[in-house]
Amino acid sequence: MPMDVRLLRIDSRLLHGQVTTNWAKVTKVNRILVVSDKVAKDRIRRTLLVQASPPGINVNVISVAKMIGIYHDIRFGLLKVMILVEEPEDAKRLIAGGIMVDTVNIGAISFDRTKVMVSDAIAVNDTDVAAFSWIHKKGIRLDVRKVSGDNSRDLWLSLIHISEPTRLDVI
């Protein structure tokens, strides 16, 4: 029996107040997994994230490949997890690796000069749009909510204005 993934969330900030005070309680998880190849290699970020864990919930920082490897391992079958990733491409890699979810929650994706804003807290580039398109085509809902009590919005409705996934300039 694979582990119970209660929330797969894309948020550039990873583990922060909204995650610890709201999502962890609502989803009733017993483990938070920060899944990022970059963060797994960064000792300082890894340490800070583990220290930010909410009371009673362990936080682990692991690579995408390790997450895919442990997902089906029966030793982890009792875990009720929240998976946090920084980028849509990492969510896509997890799903392509066999992790089953029906929704991907998007909190915030940071803006930089390669990205365009598609909402007040979400900026995307061509790679992000391609990953979201792939996820959407798998029938997985792209749920935009900062906290569980917010009205759910489908990110795909913001992205369909992009006529070609490789042309963000049409927004």
Secondary structure, DSSP 8 states (H G I E B T S, - for coil): ---EEEEEEEETT-S-HHIIIIIHHHHT-SEEEEE-HHHHT-HHHHHHHHHT--TT-EEEEE-HHHHHHHHT-GGGTT-EEEEEESSHHHHHHHHHTT---SEEEEEEB---TT-EESSSSBEE-HHHHHHHHHHHHTT-EEEE-SSTTS--EEHHHHHTT-SSTT-GGG-
